[in-house]
Amino acid sequence: MMYRRVFLVAVLALIVSALPLSAMAAPPQQDGGEDYVVQSGDTLAELADRFYGDAQAYPAIVEATNQMAATDDSYTAITDAGSIEVGQKLYIPSAEEAAAMSESGMSGMSDTSMEAAMPDVAPVPETAYGPPIDPEKGYFVEEIGDGLYWLTEGVYTLIFLTTGEGVIVVDAPPSIGENILNAIAEVTDEPITHVIYSHSHADHIGAAGLYPEDAAYIAQAETAAQLDRSLNDPDRLMPFGVASGGAPVAPPTVTFDDKYTLEVGDQVLELEYRGVNHEPGNIYVYAPKQKTLMLVDIVFPGWSPFKDLALAEEIPGYIQAHDEALSFDFDTFIGGHLGRPGTREDVETQKEYMLDIQANGAQAIQTVDFFAIAQDVGFANPWLLFDTYFDALAQECSDLTEPEWVDRLGGVDVFTIDHCLKMIESLRLD
């Protein structure tokens, strides 16, 4: 419960601190707070937008109403921000009162208000979480075995390998940034001599500018080509990496097509490319001595994948990547995201989840009646019709999938419907 309270405070503080000043401007036609009776169609977000000019200011209404309800039973405490009832009496604080809440921080909110202000989501299974992060350090580093280490700040993961002749590091997430160097220095005084890019996405490699210029930078040929385009495009709106908190990186100095074996000192890493999955060039990084496999943005140990099948560019290849991963002889799996290593069981579990989504997507295509939807929506606006139809397909797939998985993986109720739509599009088109 304490962990959840700290998490809620942090999230709500981000919401409030992000509100524009216009949200705290003088309220329209009011000098102070006022009572409000919920009407049909009202939502807290809509009311916050009406009174403050910003829908995300709704936590102020939640807290103010709950404060009033504590001493006046004509108000009903809000326990779920997504569900207010017609006829329910709310207290709408003035913009000045809302601003005062913001200045004092949301740590003073009651448990009821914090719980209500958060989206109504399923509990995250405890097995999804990794080790706690020391807030003073901001990272967690641990030896997997024989000089191979994994590192996380709670959202991204990477590996580095000490060799006796230098450190090989795989990826450079900007969210970890300088702490990559701190973590390496914590366990060895060897310099970084080799850098491997798992793929081209800046959220995983955008801090590689921190590494020595004279290191060897290794990537699959597709990744090198994509980086060449990204780093040298004069028409880019933002330089590579900046939007992810990073910066332009060194281009690869060593490239390969299918396989590359890196031997440094007494250590070996085997790099393989087995076709497009998350994106072209995304590789398997295998440490045979340590029986560890790193494959980024495919399997998310303990969790549902990120939105839209982790933004995979090739859905059949993304699904196939689970079997490709399982063909390696590994005990430890590093997926590039979230706060813990995985196991073979984690890969097998996500494969099962993906196959369920695939099967349920196919069932939705067979059972959702397009023409019944067309009778309700009409044909005058084809985009509205197809949007409604695809929403119905995704919802049916999600309804079939979620009950079986919501207690097994974190975030299933958040992203399954997005995965379903992506899978359904693949079933229709690939």
Order of alpha helices (4+ residues) and beta strands (2+ residues): alpha-beta-alpha-alpha-beta-alpha-alpha-beta-beta-beta-beta-alpha-beta-alpha-beta-alpha-beta-beta-beta-beta-beta-alpha-alpha-beta-alpha-alpha-alpha-alpha
